[in-house]
Amino acid sequence: MIGAFVFAAMLATPQLGFVQAKTLADKNEAALDHSTSSQLLEAQGKALGAALSVCVRPGVDLSKFTVVLSLNADGSTAASWLQGRTPLAKCMQGKLADIGLAGHWSTPFYTSFDLSLNEP
């Protein structure tokens, strides 16, 4: 019976939209101490490198896009959001969500990747 109530509550909880998730990511990232911020930047760099190596191909549309991840405590991805519609953006969202971010994070922990690959 309790399980039914929990399931009903989950269904009643509204899903976050991209703007809400991005706002949470910005707040989470701004609140980090220097050490944790450095850990986040290192984990993001490794994840970006791995995802880019799979997703970037000659001639791909490099238009700006943003990926937001909600992380579990172990760094695995609980949810992801995308602002952008290019094949590269979609590929990066999928790969970053699959990879997650190594580390131990408070939950839920939101973080974002704002990527503009065609500007110097």
C-alpha positions in Angstrom: 0.0 0.0 0.0 2.8 2.4 0.9 4.4 1.6 -2.5 1.3 2.7 -4.3 1.3 6.1 -2.4 5.0 6.6 -3.3 4.3 5.8 -6.9 1.3 8.1 -7.0 3.4 10.9 -5.5 6.1 10.4 -8.1 3.5 10.7 -10.8 2.1 13.8 -9.2 5.5 15.5 -9.0 6.0 17.8 -12.0 9.0 17.2 -14.2 11.6 19.9 -14.3 11.9 21.8 -17.6 15.3 22.8 -19.1 15.2 26.4 -17.6 14.5 25.1 -14.1 17.2 22.4 -14.3 19.7 25.0 -15.7 18.9 27.4 -12.9 19.5 24.7 -10.3 22.8 23.8 -12.0 24.0 27.4 -11.9 23.1 27.7 -8.2 24.8 24.3 -7.4 28.0 25.3 -9.2 28.1 28.8 -7.7 27.8 27.3 -4.2 30.8 25.0 -4.5 34.0 25.5 -2.5 37.2 25.8 -4.4 38.3 22.2 -3.9 34.9 20.8 -5.0 34.8 23.3 -7.9 38.2 22.0 -9.1 37.0 18.4 -8.8 33.9 19.3 -10.9 35.9 21.0 -13.6 38.2 18.0 -13.9 35.4 15.6 -14.0 33.6 17.7 -16.6 36.7 18.0 -18.7 37.2 14.2 -18.8 33.5 13.6 -19.6 33.6 16.2 -22.4 36.7 14.8 -23.9 35.2 11.3 -24.0 31.9 12.5 -25.4 33.5 14.8 -28.0 35.7 11.9 -29.3 32.6 9.9 -30.1 30.3 12.7 -31.3 32.4 15.2 -33.3 32.8 14.3 -37.0 33.9 16.4 -40.0 31.2 18.7 -41.2 29.1 18.4 -38.1 27.0 21.5 -37.1 28.9 23.2 -34.2 26.0 25.4 -33.1 25.9 26.4 -29.5 24.0 24.0 -27.1 23.7 23.3 -23.4 23.4 20.0 -21.6 22.3 19.8 -17.9 22.8 16.7 -15.8 21.2 15.8 -12.5 23.7 13.5 -10.8 23.3 10.8 -8.2 25.7 10.7 -5.2 28.0 8.3 -7.1 28.3 10.5 -10.2 25.9 8.5 -12.3 23.2 10.5 -14.2 19.7 10.6 -12.8 18.3 12.9 -15.5 19.4 15.1 -18.4 18.1 18.1 -20.3 19.2 19.6 -23.6 18.8 23.0 -25.2 19.8 22.6 -28.8 18.6 20.4 -31.7 21.6 19.5 -33.7 22.8 15.9 -34.1 26.0 16.9 -32.2 23.9 18.3 -29.3 21.8 15.2 -29.1 24.8 12.9 -29.3 26.6 14.9 -26.6 23.6 14.8 -24.3 23.4 11.0 -24.6 27.1 10.4 -24.1 27.4 12.8 -21.2 24.4 11.2 -19.5 25.9 7.7 -20.1 29.3 8.8 -18.7 28.1 10.9 -15.7 30.8 12.7 -13.7 33.3 10.8 -11.5 33.2 11.9 -7.9 30.9 12.1 -4.9 28.1 14.7 -5.2 25.4 15.9 -2.9 22.0 14.8 -4.3 20.4 16.0 -6.3 23.4 17.8 -7.9 22.8 19.7 -11.1 25.5 20.7 -13.4 25.7 22.1 -16.9 27.8 22.1 -20.0 27.4 25.3 -22.1 29.2 24.5 -25.4 30.0 26.8 -28.2 32.4 25.0 -30.4 32.4 27.2 -33.5 33.6 30.4 -31.7 37.3 31.1 -30.9 
